[in-house]
Each structure stands twice: as C-alpha cells, then as structure tokens.
Amino acid sequence: MPSDAAAACRPWKGEHPTAAAALLARCLAAGVVSQETLDLTCRKTPCFVKLSEMEKIADIQAEIDEVQPEVHCCQCTLKASILRDNTWHR
C-alpha cells in the first residue's frame, strides 16, 4: 500500500479522481508521459514549512516552561489554603 505522501502525489490513482487526474491517467496509459516524470513534478512540503512548525512548537514549549513554575506555586498555595481552612474549622 502506498504511503500518504505517495498517494497525495498520485491523485489519478485515488477512488474518485478529478478531471485533471483522469487526463493524467490517460496520458500515462498512452505513454505520453511517464510515471517518473509525474512523480518528479509532485510538490512535497518544503523543509522550511516543517522548520517553521518546529519553531512554533519550541516557542510554545518555552512559554509553557516559563509559566509552569508559577502554576505550580499557585497550586501549592491553593492546597495550603485548603488545608489551613479545613484545620481551622475543626
């Protein structure tokens, strides 16, 4: 079974091909164009898009790391307050 990337590059082999895909399939069957040529024209995701996504993930992780100690402190304060209130009312 072909990978998702390979399937995306070969829309004429899908379950419901578009008109353009049907035309490509006919050209391929007639020998007007080769499979290799069609595969070479397939646009893959440029590496800089993945790099951009990785930068966003790193920025979000940095924000989480920055806020996490404060959140932990607030949780500890809340727990201490609850424990104090529970022992005070007894």
QUIZI-V502026 format. One record per backbone hydrogen bond with DSSP energy under -1.0 kcal/mol. NH is the residue of the N-H (numbers start at 1). CO is the residue of the C=O. If there is no record, write none. Layout:
# QUIZI-V502026
nh=NH co=CO
nh=NH co=CO
This chain:
# QUIZI-V502026
nh=7 co=3
nh=8 co=4
nh=9 co=5
nh=13 co=10
nh=14 co=11
nh=22 co=18
nh=23 co=19
nh=24 co=20
nh=25 co=21
nh=26 co=22
nh=27 co=23
nh=28 co=24
nh=29 co=25
nh=30 co=26
nh=32 co=27
nh=33 co=27
nh=38 co=34
nh=39 co=35
nh=40 co=36
nh=41 co=37
nh=49 co=46
nh=50 co=46
nh=51 co=47
nh=52 co=48
nh=53 co=49
nh=54 co=50
nh=55 co=51
nh=56 co=52
nh=57 co=53
nh=58 co=54
nh=59 co=55
nh=60 co=56
nh=61 co=57
nh=62 co=58
nh=63 co=59
nh=64 co=60
nh=65 co=61
nh=66 co=62
nh=67 co=63
nh=68 co=64
nh=71 co=67
nh=72 co=68
nh=73 co=69
nh=74 co=70
nh=75 co=71
nh=76 co=72
nh=77 co=73
nh=78 co=74
nh=79 co=75
nh=80 co=76
nh=81 co=77
nh=82 co=78
nh=83 co=79
nh=84 co=80
nh=85 co=81
nh=86 co=82
nh=87 co=83
nh=88 co=84
nh=89 co=85
